[in-house]
Amino acid sequence: MVTKQNTTSAAESFTGCVRATIREWHRRHNIRSRLRTELQEMDIARTEQDTGLTTGDLLREATKPFWKA
């Protein structure tokens, strides 16, 4: 039997999950944004040697939107 209390609890649970997901996305955005900014500011020649990535690969990574890991 579905009661108003059960419905409210389910809605609150769903809302809590949505909020947690949005917080996680925001946290990931902040981390990735900071890393990409640092990548853009690094010395390209040194970064290529350290990572083994080409300049094009580094540029693509630095300009990638936050939702693409």
N, C-alpha and C positions, 0 to 999 in steps of 0.2 A: 504494500500500500504506500502510495506516494503522498507525503504530507508537505505542508508548506515549509516546515523546518528542514526536511530532507532536500527540498528543492533549493532553499537558501544556502544550505551547506555546500551543495554541488556547485552552485554559482560562485560562491566565495572561493572554493577550491580552484575552479577554473580561472577565476580572476587572479588568484595568487600565482598560478602557473604562468599565466600570460605576463604578469609583472616580472616574475623571475627570469623569464626568457628575454624580455626587453632589457632588463638590467645586464644580463650576460652579453647580449649583443652590443650594448653600449660599452661594456668593459673591453670586449674584444676590439671594437672600433678604436677606442683610445689607445690600446696597446699597439695595434697594427699601424695606426696613424703616426704614433711616435716613432716606431721602428722605420717606417718608410721615410719619414722626415730625416732621421739620422742617416739612412742609406743614401739619400740625395745629397747630404752634406759631406759624405766621406770622400776621400781621395780615390778616384776611379782606378788608377793603376794599382794601388795597394789593395783595394777591394777585389779586383780581378785576380790578383795573385793569391789572396787569402781564401777566396771562395771558389775559385775555378770557374766563375761565371763570366760571360762576355758582357761588354758594355750594354748591348741591347737587352740581354736578360736582366741586368740590374735595373735598367730604365723601366722595363715592363713591370718588374716587381715593385718598384718605387711608386708607380702611377696606378697600380691596381686598386680598384674600389675595395672598401673594407669587407664587404660581404663575400669576396672571393679570397679564400685563405691563401 
